[in-house]
Amino acid sequence: VPDEPNHFYRAFQVAEGGLIPQRTSTSVGGVLPRSLGELAGEVMGRVPFNPAVKQDLSVCADPFEIPLRPDDRTETIFPNTALSGPIAYLPQSLGIGFGRLLGASALMAFYWGRIATLLLCVVITAIAIRCLPIRRWTCVLLSLLPMTVFVRSSLSSDGPTLALTLLFLAICLKPPEATAPSIDAPGRRRLFSMGALLAFGKPPYGAVAFLALATPQRFLGGMKPYAAAMLVLTVTVVAAQAAWALALRGKTAVSAPGADPQAQLEYVFGEPVAAATFLVKDLIRSLPRLTHQAVGVLGWLDAPIPAPVAVFLGVLLVLVALGEPGLPATCPGFRWLGALIGIAGILALHAMNYVWWTPPGSPFVAGVQGRHLLPFIPLLLVAINSPGWMARPLSRMRPVFVVAFLVLSGTATLLTVVNRYY
């Protein structure tokens, strides 16, 4: 996936207990084994960004022989992945740590990280889908999009982020029925704990935790318990985000050529209306490209599944969502707050990339990728409530839609990966 070497460096740092990145002599990163950088150059070569260049299978075995050499260290820079909290790299770091216990080579440690990410994210996603009271099949298909499968099988921070946001959505929606029991003390602790995990993960996905504000008062025992629980949740999320921002002071660096965050912030505060208008218009203009990327532009954004296939997969996903029961009328807050957080989160991502990745005066926002939008998509789909006359026939067709989606998505993913790399 894009920047997977940098994800590897950050995950390795977390595996060694380095929860906070370090300031290096030239940028931000850490002091890591020299073999990690050697491995990245040896394995990737000229393959990224060059679709005509394929993997040389004759030399694939050689990188497995590169020893980790943990005592031979050098400064390693990874300013983009250093911004993410340690929770976004917890599964990866567990796998890398296990590999190190086994005396794995540098590349085997890399693969142990991938395997752990895949297994843990699949487990978390399966638990989340099982707990969801609505849109289960919709979230199954979201979890099996080519891009979702791709990032879940990598060291990217996107896999754990997707799994955690879906699990938090399931926890929030667990008691939507009018006859459901109230949320007990363990349920409240789950809300607070998941909110803290999201806040110490990849920014700005901690905002998903505020979906809990839509929980009807009766599920928390009345207005006073509701106010107390939401206050604790808000304080937990805000304090965690503030603590991480404080930990990053002096440990951030710009990695995009020409970007000037200070100049961009001055423009945003000086011309807020013009900046907001530009961001909204650019997001709308970019939606077709970002949607294609979110469905399946694999590799380093150089291995796209065919656009007609992406459109068809998107149509099948929407049809399945429209055919599934939505939230009951007794819980309207989840729909509107979910839509608000989803839209606001996507705009926040756009604004962050505008500040950190976009050179002043650029006619477009740089750095935004479709996969970054995926954690917010379930919130938008929760906001859909289709009328019965539409839902009933679509529900009867659901098995056909699901099978068609799985066959098409799996085939397109395999063909795209094989054609691109081999």
C-alpha positions in Angstrom: 0.0 0.0 0.0 1.2 3.6 -0.3 4.0 4.4 2.2 4.0 0.8 3.6 7.7 1.1 4.4 6.9 4.2 6.6 4.0 2.2 8.2 6.6 -0.6 8.9 9.0 1.8 10.5 6.3 3.3 12.8 4.9 -0.2 13.7 8.4 -1.4 14.5 9.0 1.6 16.7 5.7 0.9 18.6 6.7 -2.8 18.9 9.9 -1.6 20.7 7.8 0.5 23.1 8.4 3.8 21.2 4.8 5.1 21.5 5.9 8.7 20.6 8.0 9.4 17.5 11.4 11.1 17.9 12.9 14.2 16.4 15.8 13.3 14.1 18.6 15.5 12.8 16.7 16.2 9.6 13.0 15.3 10.2 10.8 13.1 12.4 11.0 9.3 12.9 13.2 7.2 15.1 16.5 5.3 15.5 15.7 1.9 14.0 17.7 -1.1 12.7 19.5 -0.2 9.5 18.2 -3.4 7.9 14.6 -2.0 7.7 15.6 0.7 5.2 17.8 -1.7 3.3 14.9 -4.1 3.1 12.5 -1.5 1.7 14.9 -0.6 -1.1 15.7 -4.3 -1.9 12.1 -5.4 -2.1 10.4 -2.5 -3.8 13.0 -1.4 -6.3 11.4 0.6 -9.1 8.0 -1.1 -8.8 6.1 1.7 -7.1 4.6 4.3 -9.5 5.9 2.3 -12.5 3.1 0.0 -13.6 5.3 -1.4 -16.4 7.8 -2.7 -13.9 6.9 -6.1 -12.3 8.3 -8.0 -9.4 11.4 -10.0 -10.2 10.4 -13.4 -8.9 14.0 -14.7 -9.3 15.3 -12.5 -6.5 12.3 -12.8 -4.2 14.0 -15.2 -1.8 17.1 -13.0 -1.3 15.4 -10.4 1.0 14.3 -13.1 3.4 18.0 -13.6 4.1 18.5 -10.0 5.3 19.1 -10.3 9.0 17.4 -7.9 11.4 20.6 -6.8 13.1 18.8 -4.9 15.9 22.0 -3.5 17.3 23.0 -1.8 14.0 20.9 1.3 14.0 20.5 4.5 12.1 18.1 7.5 12.0 15.0 6.6 10.0 12.5 9.3 8.9 8.8 8.7 8.6 7.1 12.1 9.3 3.7 11.1 7.8 3.1 7.9 9.8 4.6 9.5 12.9 1.4 11.6 13.2 -0.7 8.5 14.0 -1.1 7.3 17.6 0.1 3.9 18.7 -3.3 2.3 18.7 -3.3 2.5 14.9 -0.3 0.3 14.9 -1.1 -2.1 17.8 -1.9 -5.2 15.7 1.1 -4.6 13.5 3.4 -4.1 16.5 2.2 -7.3 18.2 3.0 -9.3 15.1 6.4 -7.7 14.7 7.1 -8.3 18.4 6.2 -12.0 18.0 8.4 -12.3 15.0 11.3 -10.8 16.9 10.8 -13.3 19.7 11.2 -16.1 17.1 14.4 -14.5 15.8 12.8 -13.5 12.5 14.7 -11.8 9.7 13.7 -8.2 8.8 11.3 -9.3 6.0 9.8 -12.1 8.2 9.1 -9.5 10.9 7.4 -7.5 8.2 5.2 -10.4 7.3 4.4 -11.3 10.9 3.1 -7.7 11.2 0.9 -8.2 8.2 -0.4 -11.5 9.4 -1.3 -10.2 12.8 -3.0 -7.1 11.3 -5.1 -9.3 9.0 -6.1 -11.8 11.8 -6.9 -9.2 14.5 -8.8 -6.9 12.1 -10.9 -9.7 10.7 -11.8 -10.8 14.3 -12.7 -7.2 15.3 -14.7 -6.7 12.1 -16.6 -10.0 12.5 -17.5 -9.1 16.1 -18.7 -5.7 15.1 -20.9 -7.1 12.3 -22.3 -9.7 14.6 -23.2 -7.0 17.1 -24.8 -4.6 14.6 -28.6 -4.5 14.9 -28.9 -3.1 11.3 -27.2 -3.1 8.0 -25.1 -6.2 8.7 -24.9 -7.3 5.1 -24.0 -3.7 4.0 -21.1 -3.7 6.4 -20.1 -7.2 5.2 -19.8 -5.8 1.7 -18.0 -2.7 2.9 -15.5 -5.0 4.7 -14.9 -7.0 1.5 -14.3 -4.1 -0.9 -11.0 -4.6 -2.8 -9.5 -1.6 -1.0 -10.6 -2.7 2.4 -9.2 -6.2 1.9 -6.0 -4.7 0.5 -5.3 -2.4 3.5 -6.4 -5.0 6.0 -3.7 -7.3 4.6 -0.9 -4.7 5.0 0.9 -2.8 7.7 -1.2 0.4 7.0 -2.9 2.1 9.9 -6.1 2.1 7.9 -6.9 -1.6 8.6 -7.1 -1.2 12.4 -8.8 2.2 12.0 -11.6 0.7 9.9 -12.1 -2.2 12.3 -12.3 0.0 15.4 -14.7 2.5 13.9 -17.0 -0.3 12.8 -16.8 -1.8 16.3 -17.6 1.5 17.9 -20.6 2.0 15.6 -21.9 -1.5 16.6 -21.5 -0.6 20.3 -23.4 2.6 19.9 -26.2 1.0 17.9 -26.6 -2.1 20.1 -29.8 -1.0 21.9 -32.0 0.6 19.3 -35.2 -1.3 20.0 -37.7 0.4 22.3 -37.8 -2.6 24.5 -34.0 -3.0 24.8 -32.6 -2.9 28.4 -30.7 0.2 29.5 -26.9 0.4 29.1 -25.3 -0.9 32.2 -22.0 0.1 33.8 -19.9 -2.4 31.6 -21.6 -0.9 28.6 -20.6 2.6 29.6 -17.0 1.4 30.2 -17.0 -0.1 26.7 -18.0 3.3 25.3 -15.3 5.2 27.2 -12.6 2.6 26.4 -13.4 2.5 22.7 -13.5 6.3 22.6 -10.0 6.5 24.1 -8.7 3.9 21.6 -10.0 5.9 18.6 -8.6 9.1 20.1 -5.1 7.5 20.4 -5.3 6.2 16.8 -5.2 7.8 13.5 -6.5 11.4 13.4 -9.3 12.6 13.0 -11.3 9.3 13.4 -11.7 9.9 17.1 -14.7 12.1 16.1 -16.6 8.8 15.5 -16.9 8.4 19.3 -19.3 11.3 19.4 -21.9 9.2 17.7 -22.7 8.0 21.3 -24.2 11.5 22.0 -27.3 10.3 20.0 -28.0 7.5 22.5 -31.6 8.1 23.8 -31.7 9.1 27.4 -33.9 6.1 28.4 -31.1 3.7 27.5 -28.9 5.4 30.1 -31.5 5.6 32.8 -32.6 9.2 32.4 -31.3 12.7 31.8 -28.8 12.9 34.6 -27.1 9.5 33.9 -27.1 10.4 30.2 -25.4 13.8 30.9 -22.8 12.2 33.2 -22.0 9.5 30.7 -21.7 11.8 27.7 -19.6 14.2 29.8 -17.2 11.4 30.7 -17.0 10.3 27.1 -16.3 13.8 25.8 -13.7 14.4 28.4 -12.1 11.0 27.6 -11.9 11.7 23.9 -10.8 15.3 24.1 -8.2 14.6 26.8 -6.8 11.7 24.8 -6.6 13.8 21.6 -5.0 16.7 23.6 -2.5 14.4 25.2 -1.5 13.1 21.8 -1.2 16.6 20.3 0.9 17.6 23.3 3.1 14.5 22.9 3.7 15.5 19.2 4.9 19.0 20.0 8.2 19.5 18.3 7.9 16.1 16.7 6.2 16.9 13.4 7.6 17.7 10.0 6.3 18.4 6.6 6.9 15.6 4.1 5.1 17.1 1.1 7.2 19.2 -1.4 6.2 22.8 -1.2 3.8 22.5 1.7 3.8 25.3 4.3 1.3 24.5 7.1 1.9 27.9 8.8 1.1 29.8 5.7 -2.0 27.7 5.1 -3.2 28.2 8.6 -2.8 32.0 8.3 -4.9 31.9 5.2 -7.6 29.8 6.8 -7.9 32.1 9.8 -7.6 35.2 7.7 -10.1 34.2 5.0 -12.3 31.5 6.6 -15.2 31.8 4.2 -13.0 31.6 1.1 -11.0 28.7 2.5 -14.1 26.8 3.5 -15.7 27.4 0.0 -12.5 26.2 -1.7 -12.4 23.0 0.5 -16.1 22.1 -0.2 -15.8 22.8 -3.9 -12.6 20.8 -4.2 -14.1 17.9 -2.3 -17.2 17.8 -4.5 -15.0 18.0 -7.6 -12.8 15.1 -6.3 -15.6 12.8 -5.2 -15.6 10.6 -8.4 -11.8 10.0 -8.1 -11.9 9.5 -4.4 -14.8 7.0 -4.7 -12.9 5.0 -7.3 -9.9 4.9 -5.0 -12.0 3.9 -2.0 -13.5 1.0 -3.9 -10.2 -0.3 -5.4 -7.2 1.6 -6.6 -4.6 -0.7 -5.2 -0.8 -0.6 -5.0 0.8 2.8 -4.7 -2.4 4.2 -6.4 -1.1 2.7 -9.6 -3.2 -0.5 -9.8 -6.8 0.4 -10.4 -9.6 -2.1 -10.8 -11.6 -1.2 -13.9 -13.8 1.8 -13.4 -17.0 0.0 -14.6 -16.3 -2.7 -12.1 -15.9 -0.1 -9.3 -19.2 1.5 -10.3 -21.0 -1.8 -10.4 -19.7 -2.8 -6.9 -20.8 0.6 -5.6 -24.3 0.1 -7.0 -24.6 -3.4 -5.5 -23.5 -2.0 -2.1 -26.1 0.7 -2.2 -28.9 -1.7 -3.3 -28.0 -4.0 -0.4 -28.1 -1.1 2.0 -31.5 0.1 0.7 -32.9 -3.4 1.1 -31.9 -3.7 4.8 -33.9 -2.4 7.7 -32.7 0.9 9.0 -32.9 2.4 12.5 -36.4 2.6 14.1 -38.2 5.9 14.2 -37.6 5.9 18.0 -33.9 6.6 17.4 -33.7 9.4 14.9 -30.7 11.0 16.5 -28.3 8.3 15.3 -29.3 8.9 11.7 -28.7 12.6 11.7 -25.7 12.6 14.0 -24.1 9.8 12.0 -24.6 11.7 8.7 -23.2 14.9 10.4 -20.1 13.1 11.8 -19.5 11.3 8.5 -19.6 14.5 6.4 -17.7 16.6 9.0 -15.1 13.9 9.3 -14.5 13.8 5.5 -14.3 17.6 5.4 -11.9 17.5 8.3 -9.6 15.1 6.4 -9.7 17.4 3.5 -8.8 20.4 5.7 -5.9 18.5 7.3 -4.5 17.6 3.9 -5.0 21.1 2.8 -2.8 22.4 5.7 -0.2 19.6 5.8 0.2 18.5 2.2 -0.9 21.3 -0.1 1.4 24.0 -1.3 0.0 27.5 -0.9 -1.8 28.7 -4.0 -2.4 25.1 -5.3 -5.7 24.8 -7.3 -6.5 21.5 -5.5 -6.0 19.7 -2.2 -3.1 17.3 -2.3 -2.6 14.1 -0.3 -6.3 12.9 0.1 -6.8 9.3 -0.9 -10.1 7.4 -1.2 -9.1 4.8 1.5 -9.0 7.6 4.1 -12.8 8.1 3.6 -13.7 4.5 4.3 -14.1 4.6 8.1 -16.8 7.3 7.7 -18.9 5.5 5.1 -20.8 3.2 7.5 -22.0 6.3 9.4 -23.4 7.7 6.1 -25.1 4.4 5.3 -26.7 4.3 8.8 -28.4 7.5 7.9 -30.3 5.9 5.0 -33.9 4.7 5.7 -35.5 3.4 2.6 -39.3 3.2 2.4 -40.9 -0.3 2.7 -42.1 -0.4 -1.0 -38.4 -0.2 -2.0 -36.8 -2.2 0.8 -39.0 -5.3 0.4 -38.2 -6.3 -3.2 -34.5 -5.3 -2.7 -34.4 -7.5 0.4 -35.6 -10.5 -1.6 -32.9 -9.9 -4.2 -30.2 -9.5 -1.5 -28.7 -13.1 -1.9 -28.2 -12.4 -5.6 -26.6 -9.0 -5.0 -24.3 -10.4 -2.3 -23.1 -13.3 -4.4 -22.5 -11.1 -7.4 -20.6 -8.6 -5.3 -18.3 -11.3 -3.7 -17.6 -12.9 -7.1 -16.9 -9.7 -8.9 -14.9 -8.1 -6.0 -12.7 -11.1 -5.5 -12.1 -11.7 -9.1 -11.3 -8.0 -9.8 -8.9 -7.8 -6.8 -7.0 -11.0 -7.8 -6.7 -10.0 -11.5 -5.7 -6.5 -10.7 -2.9 -7.6 -8.3 -1.6 -10.3 -10.5 -1.6 -8.1 -13.7 0.0 -5.2 -11.8 2.8 -7.1 -10.1 3.4 -10.3 -12.0 
